Amino acid sequence: MEVLTEPDSGFTEVVVCALDDPQPGMLSKIAGALFACDADIRTARVFTLPGEPTLVLDTLWVTADGRPLSDGRARRVQEAILAVLTGAEPLEALLHRNGKPLIVPVQVRSITLRNDLSETHTVIHIVARDRKGLLYRLTREIAALGLDIQTAKIVTWRETAEDAFYVVRKGAGKVPDDLLDSLTRQLWERLG
């Protein structure tokens, strides 16, 4: 894991390379740790790399109060993510210790699940009002539905977050077409 700030970039880059979790939810843990440290995710590119073992390579560009992370906050971010991913501290305990809620309220504008955009993945496209903890909440609910995020493209502009998650059912591939409407409704209910 590395936390880097390039001079004049306006962002701090957080890069995590780790063995994939056997259960869905790794991106939620990373996003939750960043939320606990008051780091705002502005954009992210996340990938699960195939092979044995399966690796996760996530790059997130973050700020705090609109600026790159201070050295102290960058250290806290690194310690928090490592603690959560290694199991040294459960995410719920980290959030509680930092006075953050487990359930972040969100204002979702649209949710679509589609199978026609990728040969191998179901694509979940979510547009929501941006707020602290949004990516944590979205990824938490996606993982709770048993969906494993393999790739994600996270973009924030003005006060809007537009996120695309490429997901599979762990060990079972794409979501069958006949379940897309049901999962869309479940995701609306979970985020409502």
C-alpha positions in Angstrom: 0.0 0.0 0.0 1.2 3.5 -0.8 -0.2 7.0 -0.1 1.4 9.5 -2.4 0.9 13.2 -3.1 2.4 14.7 -6.2 3.2 18.4 -5.9 0.5 20.6 -7.4 -1.8 17.6 -8.2 -4.6 18.7 -5.8 -5.1 15.1 -4.7 -3.5 12.3 -2.7 -3.3 9.0 -4.4 -4.0 5.9 -2.3 -2.9 2.6 -4.0 -3.8 -0.7 -2.5 -2.6 -4.1 -3.8 -3.8 -7.0 -1.8 -5.0 -10.6 -1.9 -8.7 -10.6 -2.7 -11.1 -11.4 0.2 -13.0 -14.7 -0.1 -16.2 -12.7 0.6 -17.5 -9.6 -1.3 -16.8 -6.3 0.5 -13.1 -5.4 0.1 -13.7 -2.1 -1.6 -16.3 -1.3 1.1 -13.6 -1.8 3.8 -11.2 0.5 2.0 -13.9 3.2 1.4 -15.1 2.9 5.0 -11.5 3.3 6.4 -11.1 6.5 4.2 -14.5 7.7 5.5 -13.4 7.1 9.1 -10.3 9.3 8.4 -12.3 12.1 6.8 -10.8 11.5 3.4 -13.1 12.3 0.5 -12.9 10.0 -2.5 -13.0 12.1 -5.7 -12.3 9.4 -8.2 -11.2 5.7 -8.2 -10.2 2.9 -10.4 -10.4 -0.5 -8.9 -9.6 -3.9 -10.4 -9.6 -7.5 -9.4 -6.8 -9.2 -11.3 -7.5 -12.9 -12.3 -5.1 -15.6 -11.4 -4.0 -17.7 -8.4 -4.1 -16.0 -6.1 -6.6 -13.3 -7.1 -5.2 -9.8 -6.5 -7.0 -6.5 -5.9 -5.4 -3.4 -7.3 -7.3 -0.2 -6.2 -6.3 3.4 -6.8 -8.2 6.1 -5.2 -7.7 9.8 -5.5 -8.7 11.5 -2.3 -8.8 14.9 -0.6 -9.5 16.4 2.8 -11.3 19.7 2.9 -10.6 20.1 -0.9 -6.8 19.7 -0.5 -4.4 16.8 -0.6 -4.0 14.9 2.7 -1.6 16.3 5.2 1.3 14.0 6.2 -0.4 13.1 9.4 -3.7 12.3 7.8 -1.9 10.3 5.1 -0.3 8.2 7.9 -3.7 7.7 9.6 -5.3 6.6 6.3 -2.5 4.1 5.7 -2.8 2.7 9.2 -6.6 2.5 9.1 -6.7 0.7 5.8 -4.0 -1.8 6.8 -5.7 -2.4 10.1 -9.1 -3.1 8.5 -7.7 -5.2 5.6 -5.5 -7.3 7.9 -8.3 -7.8 10.5 -6.4 -6.0 13.2 -9.5 -3.7 13.7 -13.0 -4.4 12.4 -14.3 -1.6 10.2 -17.3 -1.1 12.5 -14.9 -0.5 15.4 -12.8 2.0 13.4 -16.0 3.9 12.3 -17.3 4.0 15.9 -13.9 5.1 17.3 -13.9 8.0 14.8 -17.5 9.0 15.4 -18.8 7.9 12.0 -22.2 6.2 11.4 -22.4 2.6 10.1 -25.3 3.6 7.8 -24.6 6.8 5.8 -27.8 8.3 4.5 -27.7 8.8 0.7 -29.8 10.5 -2.0 -29.8 8.2 -5.0 -31.0 9.6 -8.3 -30.8 6.5 -10.4 -29.8 2.8 -10.3 -29.6 0.5 -13.3 -28.3 -3.0 -13.6 -27.3 -4.2 -17.1 -25.8 -7.3 -18.7 -25.4 -5.9 -22.2 -22.4 -3.7 -21.4 -19.9 -6.5 -20.6 -19.4 -10.0 -21.7 -18.4 -11.2 -18.3 -19.9 -8.8 -15.7 -23.1 -7.2 -14.7 -22.8 -3.4 -14.6 -24.4 -1.5 -11.8 -24.6 2.2 -12.6 -25.5 4.5 -9.7 -26.0 8.3 -9.8 -26.3 9.9 -6.4 -25.8 13.2 -4.6 -22.2 13.3 -3.4 -21.5 13.2 0.4 -19.0 11.9 2.8 -19.1 8.1 3.1 -21.1 7.6 -0.1 -18.8 5.1 -1.7 -18.6 3.2 1.5 -22.4 3.0 1.7 -22.9 2.0 -1.9 -20.2 -0.7 -1.9 -21.4 -2.0 1.5 -24.9 -2.6 0.1 -23.7 -4.1 -3.1 -21.6 -6.6 -1.1 -24.5 -7.3 1.2 -26.4 -8.6 -1.9 -23.6 -11.1 -2.4 -22.2 -9.3 -5.4 -18.4 -9.0 -5.8 -17.1 -5.8 -7.3 -14.4 -6.7 -9.9 -13.9 -3.3 -11.4 -15.3 0.1 -10.6 -15.1 3.5 -12.1 -15.9 6.3 -9.6 -16.3 9.9 -10.8 -17.4 12.9 -8.7 -18.3 16.2 -10.3 -19.9 19.2 -8.6 -22.2 17.6 -6.1 -22.9 14.4 -8.1 -21.3 11.0 -7.9 -21.6 8.8 -11.0 -20.3 5.3 -10.3 -20.1 2.1 -12.4 -19.5 -1.2 -10.7 -18.7 -4.3 -12.7 -19.9 -7.2 -10.5 -20.2 -10.9 -10.5 -21.8 -13.4 -8.1 -18.9 -14.9 -6.3 -18.0 -18.1 -8.2 -21.2 -17.9 -10.4 -20.5 -15.1 -12.9 -22.9 -12.5 -14.1 -26.3 -12.0 -12.5 -28.9 -13.8 -14.6 -31.1 -11.5 -16.7 -34.3 -12.6 -14.8 -32.8 -11.4 -11.5 -31.8 -7.9 -12.6 -35.1 -6.2 -11.8 -35.3 -7.9 -8.4 -31.8 -6.9 -7.5 -32.4 -3.3 -8.7 -35.4 -3.1 -6.3 -33.4 -4.6 -3.5 -30.6 -2.1 -4.0 -33.1 0.8 -4.0 -34.7 -0.5 -0.8 -31.3 -1.0 0.9 -30.2 2.5 0.0 -33.6 4.2 0.7 
